[in-house]
Amino acid sequence: MRIAWAITGAGHFINDSFEVFRKLKAEHSDLKVSIFISGAGEEVLKMYGLLDSMKEIAPGGYMEEIFLERDQGYSYPKVGRFLMGKYDYLILTPATSNTVAKIAYGIADTLVTNAVTQAVKGGVPVYVIPVDIAGVIRSELPYGIDRDLCVMCDVCPPRDNCPNHAITLEPQIDLLLCEGCGNCIELCQYGAIKGGEVELKVRDLDYKNVQKLRGLDEITVFESPYDVLDII
């Protein structure tokens, strides 16, 4: 079985999506997964310390590659596989509200939205897990510094030992440099560095776009990455 996994730039569902695919790989020795990662998706995977872990799912070799949007040019040639019947499914998780809106209105100007378009044209079943479905969601945050707990140490072990120099003098964590290793958490004696959750209200516009997506015959919308386990 061959699956294409597409990832966009959302923190919500990113860890759950990874765990689902790790479980699938563990349970199905014949399963091959190719991963298509948007530009924002690459940044978010780094923030959550998951970018290198993608190799557990797609270790390399034919039909087990990782495709980054920045390496694919403007024509995204690898999405041509969907027209050639190379994949059994395309699973998009997590799907940002921006990506959902583009798919709902037929826009294909990124690696991921182009993959969805070509999959539909090629008759490949597409499953989408949006992050903004309805109501209020609780989303996991990347690491950050709690300014109420930080005492602005002149000698800051987390900053001095960050391998990517992601902690600034302010202090803040530059999430575009952070790779989510978590070493800084143990080095801060005041417990000022941590992850967490944030409560987000889904916009009415995003809800309506998800409903429009549900109305497309070629696409199935799931509410959780774990729903994917039911189709494999």
C-alpha positions in Angstrom: 0.0 0.0 0.0 1.2 3.5 -0.9 0.0 6.6 0.9 0.8 10.3 0.4 0.8 12.3 3.6 0.5 16.1 3.1 1.3 18.5 6.0 0.6 22.2 6.3 1.6 24.8 8.9 -0.6 24.1 11.9 0.5 23.2 15.4 -2.9 21.8 16.2 -3.1 18.0 15.3 0.6 18.0 14.3 1.7 15.6 17.1 -1.4 13.5 16.7 -0.9 13.2 13.0 2.7 12.0 13.5 1.6 9.4 16.1 -1.1 8.1 13.7 1.5 7.5 10.9 4.0 6.0 13.3 1.3 3.6 14.4 0.4 2.7 10.8 4.1 2.1 9.9 4.5 -0.2 13.0 1.4 -2.2 12.2 1.8 -2.5 8.4 5.2 -3.6 7.2 4.3 -3.3 3.6 3.1 0.3 3.9 5.0 3.0 2.0 4.5 6.7 2.8 5.6 9.7 0.8 5.4 13.1 2.6 4.6 16.4 1.0 5.4 19.3 3.3 4.3 22.9 2.6 6.7 25.8 3.4 4.8 26.7 6.6 4.6 23.0 7.4 8.3 22.7 7.4 8.7 25.6 9.8 6.0 24.2 12.2 7.5 20.7 12.2 10.9 22.3 13.2 9.2 24.2 16.0 7.7 21.1 17.5 10.9 19.0 17.1 9.3 16.7 14.5 11.1 17.6 11.2 13.9 15.0 11.6 11.4 12.5 12.9 9.6 12.5 9.6 12.4 10.1 8.4 10.8 7.4 10.7 7.8 7.5 8.4 9.5 8.2 5.1 13.1 6.8 5.4 14.0 7.5 1.7 14.0 5.4 -1.4 11.3 5.2 -4.1 7.8 6.1 -2.8 9.2 6.8 0.7 10.6 10.3 0.1 10.0 13.6 1.8 9.2 16.4 -0.5 9.7 20.0 0.7 7.9 22.8 -1.1 11.0 24.9 -1.3 12.7 22.1 -3.3 9.9 21.6 -5.8 9.9 24.7 -7.9 6.7 26.3 -9.2 5.4 23.3 -11.2 5.7 20.7 -8.4 6.6 17.8 -10.7 6.3 15.1 -8.1 2.6 15.6 -7.8 2.3 14.1 -11.2 2.4 10.7 -9.4 -1.2 11.2 -8.5 -2.2 11.2 -12.2 -0.2 8.0 -12.7 -2.0 6.0 -10.0 1.0 5.7 -7.8 -0.9 6.3 -4.5 -3.9 4.6 -2.9 -4.7 7.6 -0.7 -3.8 11.2 -0.1 -4.2 12.2 3.5 -3.9 15.9 4.4 -3.3 16.4 8.2 -3.2 18.9 9.6 -4.9 21.2 7.2 -4.8 24.9 8.0 -7.8 27.2 7.4 -5.8 28.8 4.6 -5.3 25.5 2.8 -8.9 24.4 3.3 -10.1 27.7 1.8 -7.9 27.2 -1.2 -9.0 23.7 -1.8 -12.7 24.6 -1.4 -12.4 27.3 -4.1 -10.2 25.3 -6.5 -6.9 27.2 -5.9 -3.8 25.1 -6.4 -0.8 27.4 -5.9 1.2 25.4 -3.3 2.7 22.0 -3.1 -0.1 20.6 -1.0 -3.0 22.2 -2.7 -1.5 21.1 -6.0 -1.2 17.6 -4.7 -4.9 17.6 -3.7 -5.9 18.9 -7.2 -3.9 16.2 -9.0 -5.1 13.5 -6.7 -8.8 14.4 -7.4 -8.0 14.5 -11.2 -6.3 11.1 -10.9 -9.1 9.5 -9.0 -7.1 9.1 -5.8 -9.2 9.3 -2.6 -8.4 12.4 -0.6 -9.0 12.7 3.2 -8.6 16.1 4.9 -8.4 16.8 8.6 -8.9 20.6 9.1 -7.7 22.2 12.3 -10.6 24.8 12.3 -13.8 22.8 12.2 -16.2 24.4 14.6 -16.6 25.9 18.0 -13.5 26.3 20.2 -10.4 24.2 19.9 -7.4 23.8 22.2 -4.1 23.9 20.4 -0.7 22.8 21.6 1.9 25.6 21.6 5.6 25.3 20.8 8.1 26.2 23.5 8.1 29.7 24.8 9.4 31.9 27.7 7.0 32.9 30.5 8.0 36.5 31.1 6.3 36.4 34.6 8.7 33.6 35.6 11.8 34.7 33.8 14.3 36.7 36.0 16.5 37.9 33.2 19.6 36.2 34.3 22.9 37.8 33.1 24.2 34.3 32.5 21.4 32.3 30.9 22.2 28.6 30.5 19.2 28.0 28.1 20.4 30.8 25.8 24.1 30.0 26.1 23.5 26.3 25.3 20.9 26.5 22.6 22.4 24.7 19.6 20.5 26.9 17.2 20.9 30.3 19.1 17.1 30.5 19.1 16.9 32.3 22.5 17.4 36.1 22.2 18.5 38.7 24.7 15.0 40.1 25.2 14.5 37.1 26.1 12.3 35.4 23.5 12.5 32.1 21.5 12.8 32.7 17.8 10.5 30.0 16.6 12.0 30.1 13.1 15.3 29.0 14.6 14.0 26.7 17.3 14.0 23.0 16.5 12.0 21.9 19.5 14.7 19.9 21.2 13.5 20.9 24.7 17.0 21.1 26.2 16.3 24.6 27.4 13.5 23.5 29.7 15.8 21.5 31.9 18.5 24.2 31.9 16.2 27.0 33.2 16.2 26.8 37.0 13.1 29.0 37.3 10.9 26.9 35.0 10.3 29.9 32.7 10.5 27.9 29.5 7.6 25.6 28.7 5.0 24.6 26.2 1.3 24.8 26.8 -2.1 25.1 25.2 -4.1 28.0 23.8 -7.9 28.2 23.3 -8.9 29.3 19.9 -12.4 30.2 18.6 -13.0 29.0 15.1 -14.1 31.8 12.7 -17.4 31.5 11.1 -15.7 31.9 7.7 -13.4 28.9 8.4 -16.4 26.8 9.5 -18.2 27.6 6.3 -15.2 26.7 4.2 -15.0 23.3 5.9 -18.7 22.8 5.2 -18.0 23.6 1.5 -15.2 21.1 1.5 -17.6 18.5 2.9 -19.8 19.1 0.0 -17.2 18.1 -2.6 -17.7 14.5 -3.8 -14.0 13.9 -4.3 -13.0 14.7 -0.7 -13.7 13.2 2.7 -13.4 15.4 5.8 -12.4 13.8 9.1 -12.5 15.5 12.5 -9.4 13.8 13.9 -6.2 12.4 12.6 -7.1 9.1 14.4 -10.0 8.7 12.0 -7.4 7.7 9.5 -6.8 4.5 11.3 -10.3 3.3 10.3 -9.5 3.4 6.5 -6.1 1.7 6.5 
